[in-house]
């Protein structure tokens, strides 16, 4: 995929994780797994996000680890770990840490064009 941040004149190219259907014979649920890469040629930053699948016995669901890198200097500027739908801890290269609980973030409604102004291949 490609995400354009027009106000910053940045273009991010990214891949998507795989989705796995689990427990299809009992209570089904979907799990994300695999590596996602994100890069911006203009800024020189890239990130690798790994969605960890739950082990067969024990372990947690929805775990994720990530690393943000400044490619021109080959410097890791941030690492993250936690649950993509729960608490994430960010550790920066200067030693600073930050914790975000995604369950406490405000919900922001999507801004979309009216359906009449959307192209034939667009959707909400």
C-alpha positions in Angstrom: 0.0 0.0 0.0 0.9 3.6 -0.3 0.0 6.4 2.2 0.4 10.0 1.2 0.7 12.6 4.0 0.1 15.7 1.9 0.7 18.3 4.6 4.2 16.8 5.1 4.8 15.9 1.4 5.7 12.4 2.5 4.9 9.1 0.8 5.0 5.9 2.9 5.1 2.5 1.1 4.0 -0.4 3.3 3.2 -4.1 3.2 0.4 -5.8 5.2 0.4 -8.7 7.7 -1.2 -12.0 7.0 -4.5 -12.8 8.7 -5.1 -16.3 10.1 -8.5 -17.8 11.0 -8.2 -19.6 14.3 -10.5 -22.0 16.2 -12.8 -22.4 13.2 -14.5 -25.5 14.9 -15.2 -23.7 18.2 -15.2 -19.9 18.7 -13.5 -18.4 15.7 -11.1 -15.5 15.9 -8.7 -13.8 13.5 -5.0 -13.4 14.3 -2.4 -11.2 12.4 1.0 -12.6 11.7 4.2 -11.9 9.8 6.5 -8.9 9.1 5.3 -5.5 7.8 7.8 -3.0 6.3 7.1 0.7 6.1 9.5 3.2 4.3 9.6 6.8 3.3 12.2 7.7 0.7 11.9 11.5 1.4 12.7 11.2 5.1 15.0 8.2 4.9 13.1 6.4 7.8 11.9 2.9 7.6 10.2 0.5 10.1 9.8 -3.2 10.5 6.8 -4.4 12.5 6.5 -8.1 13.4 3.1 -9.4 14.3 3.7 -12.5 16.5 1.3 -15.4 16.3 0.2 -17.1 19.5 2.1 -20.3 20.2 0.0 -23.6 20.2 0.4 -23.8 24.0 0.4 -20.7 26.3 1.6 -17.4 25.1 -0.3 -14.2 24.4 -2.3 -13.0 21.4 -1.9 -9.9 19.4 1.8 -9.4 20.3 3.9 -7.0 18.2 7.5 -5.8 18.1 8.8 -3.0 15.9 12.0 -1.1 15.1 12.2 2.3 13.4 15.5 3.1 11.6 17.0 6.2 10.0 18.6 4.6 6.9 21.1 7.3 5.9 22.8 7.0 9.3 21.9 3.3 9.9 20.6 4.3 13.4 17.8 2.6 15.2 15.7 5.5 16.6 12.9 3.6 18.3 11.8 0.1 19.4 8.3 -0.9 20.3 6.8 -3.9 21.9 3.4 -4.9 23.3 0.0 -5.7 21.9 -1.3 -3.9 18.8 -4.8 -3.7 20.4 -3.7 -3.0 24.0 -0.6 -1.5 25.6 2.5 -0.6 23.6 5.8 0.5 25.1 8.2 2.6 23.0 11.9 3.0 23.8 13.8 5.7 22.0 17.5 5.9 21.2 18.0 8.6 23.9 16.7 6.2 26.6 13.3 7.8 26.9 10.3 5.5 27.1 6.6 6.0 26.4 3.6 3.8 27.0 0.4 4.0 25.1 -2.8 2.1 25.9 -4.7 1.9 22.6 -7.9 1.2 24.5 -7.8 4.7 26.0 -7.2 6.6 22.8 -10.1 8.6 21.5 -12.0 7.3 18.5 -11.6 9.6 15.5 -14.2 9.2 12.8 -12.9 8.7 9.2 -13.2 11.6 6.9 -14.4 10.5 3.5 -15.6 12.1 0.3 -19.4 11.9 -0.3 -20.2 8.7 -2.2 -21.4 10.9 -5.2 -17.8 12.3 -5.5 -16.1 8.9 -5.2 -14.7 7.1 -8.2 -16.1 3.8 -9.5 -13.4 1.7 -7.8 -13.5 3.6 -4.4 -15.3 2.4 -1.3 -15.5 3.4 2.3 
